[in-house]
Each structure stands twice: as structure tokens, then as C-alpha cells.
Amino acid sequence: MTPIRLTDSQLQEVLQAARMVPFDLRQAFLEQLAVELRDKALGDGLVRRVAYEVARAITWDTRRSAVG
């Protein structure tokens, strides 16, 4: 996979969103985020929005699995 170039502020947003994700799922978070951002024009708003969407989805799925 080709590396994604992020600005310092975009990386900060990714790191902030990653804090929502359980430690053992952070690799999955980063992999899914890379898939979602691939081939997109990476603006600060897009990176922030997608990072939080992926973090919420992974966190939500983990909670649902634990309850079910």
C-alpha cells in the first residue's frame, strides 16, 4: 500500500481520533482509515471527519460484539 502523506495538523487529528479506539484495535483503525483515505484529496476537514467516522465505527462494533 502506498503511504499517505499527512500534514502535522492532519496527523494530530488522526492521533486524537485513535484515542477513542481500544489499544488492541488501533492497527485495524489505521488500516481502515488508510483504505478510506486512499485516492482522495486530503484536506484537513476530510481527514478529521473520516478519522472520527472510522474510530466510531470500530468502537461501536466492539461494544455491540461485547453486548451480543
Secondary structure as a PSIPRED ss2 file (coil, helix, strand):
# PSIPRED VFORMAT (PSIPRED V4.0)

   1 M C   1.000  0.000  0.000
   2 T C   1.000  0.000  0.000
   3 P C   1.000  0.000  0.000
   4 I C   1.000  0.000  0.000
   5 R C   1.000  0.000  0.000
   6 L C   1.000  0.000  0.000
   7 T C   1.000  0.000  0.000
   8 D H   0.000  1.000  0.000
   9 S H   0.000  1.000  0.000
  10 Q H   0.000  1.000  0.000
  11 L H   0.000  1.000  0.000
  12 Q H   0.000  1.000  0.000
  13 E H   0.000  1.000  0.000
  14 V H   0.000  1.000  0.000
  15 L H   0.000  1.000  0.000
  16 Q H   0.000  1.000  0.000
  17 A H   0.000  1.000  0.000
  18 A H   0.000  1.000  0.000
  19 R C   1.000  0.000  0.000
  20 M C   1.000  0.000  0.000
  21 V C   1.000  0.000  0.000
  22 P C   1.000  0.000  0.000
  23 F H   0.000  1.000  0.000
  24 D H   0.000  1.000  0.000
  25 L H   0.000  1.000  0.000
  26 R H   0.000  1.000  0.000
  27 Q H   0.000  1.000  0.000
  28 A H   0.000  1.000  0.000
  29 F H   0.000  1.000  0.000
  30 L H   0.000  1.000  0.000
  31 E H   0.000  1.000  0.000
  32 Q H   0.000  1.000  0.000
  33 L H   0.000  1.000  0.000
  34 A H   0.000  1.000  0.000
  35 V H   0.000  1.000  0.000
  36 E H   0.000  1.000  0.000
  37 L H   0.000  1.000  0.000
  38 R C   1.000  0.000  0.000
  39 D C   1.000  0.000  0.000
  40 K C   1.000  0.000  0.000
  41 A C   1.000  0.000  0.000
  42 L C   1.000  0.000  0.000
  43 G C   1.000  0.000  0.000
  44 D H   0.000  1.000  0.000
  45 G H   0.000  1.000  0.000
  46 L H   0.000  1.000  0.000
  47 V H   0.000  1.000  0.000
  48 R H   0.000  1.000  0.000
  49 R H   0.000  1.000  0.000
  50 V H   0.000  1.000  0.000
  51 A H   0.000  1.000  0.000
  52 Y H   0.000  1.000  0.000
  53 E H   0.000  1.000  0.000
  54 V H   0.000  1.000  0.000
  55 A H   0.000  1.000  0.000
  56 R H   0.000  1.000  0.000
  57 A H   0.000  1.000  0.000
  58 I H   0.000  1.000  0.000
  59 T H   0.000  1.000  0.000
  60 W H   0.000  1.000  0.000
  61 D H   0.000  1.000  0.000
  62 T H   0.000  1.000  0.000
  63 R H   0.000  1.000  0.000
  64 R H   0.000  1.000  0.000
  65 S H   0.000  1.000  0.000
  66 A H   0.000  1.000  0.000
  67 V H   0.000  1.000  0.000
  68 G C   1.000  0.000  0.000
